[in-house]
Amino acid sequence: MRMQDGKLKTLLICLCLMCIGTTVQAAQRSLLLVCADNSTLESLTHAEVRKLFLGLPITKTRVRLKPLLNGSDSLITEVFLQQVIFMSKRQYERQLVSRVFRSGDQRPPEYENINKLAEALLNTPGSVSFMWSDQLEGQTGLKSLSVLWTDSKN
């Protein structure tokens, strides 16, 4: 009887580990740089993305790029600012306000609704934003330019 109890425990542990592994893989997220499908933009380096979202003018294929902020969830903003811009939200806001006062440029518009962000990307030539990979799957007319960050814990 003890032999069967040991085998049963081993089998249950293996099943639990398999379930945990499947759940962890499903939870993996990637942060993507996105634009409209009809955009001639092919790619941007991380340095160019950082400069663009800090308000510096970036021109590619004779089009001045326009950053659009994705504020659809607080986690995406936090990940984008920490992993791509290398700033806290407070530092980023200070940087934007300072640049607006110095240069007279406008700060990037922020969209809390993912569908309105997608609409702006489709209707604004040269616009670029960031989305989770699962957010992009739900949109038509948008493409991924690059992966900005992937959850490496998984």
HELIX and SHEET records of a PDB file:
HELIX    1   1 ARG A    2  ALA A   27  1                                  26    
HELIX    2   2 HIS A   46  PHE A   53  1                                   8    
HELIX    3   3 SER A   74  PHE A   80  1                                   7    
HELIX    4   4 LEU A   81  ILE A   85  3                                   5    
HELIX    5   5 LYS A   89  SER A  103  1                                  15    
HELIX    6   6 ILE A  114  ASN A  123  1                                  10    
HELIX    7   7 SER A  133  GLU A  137  1                                   5    
SHEET    1   A 4 LYS A  66  PRO A  67  0                                        
SHEET    2   A 4 SER A 127  TRP A 132  1                                        
SHEET    3   A 4 SER A  30  ALA A  36 -1                                        
SHEET    4   A 4 LEU A 142  THR A 150 -1                                        
SHEET    1   B 2 THR A  59  LYS A  60  0                                        
SHEET    2   B 2 VAL A  63  ARG A  64 -1                                        
SHEET    1   C 2 LEU A  69  ASN A  70  0                                        
SHEET    2   C 2 GLU A 110  TYR A 111  1                                        
END                                                                             
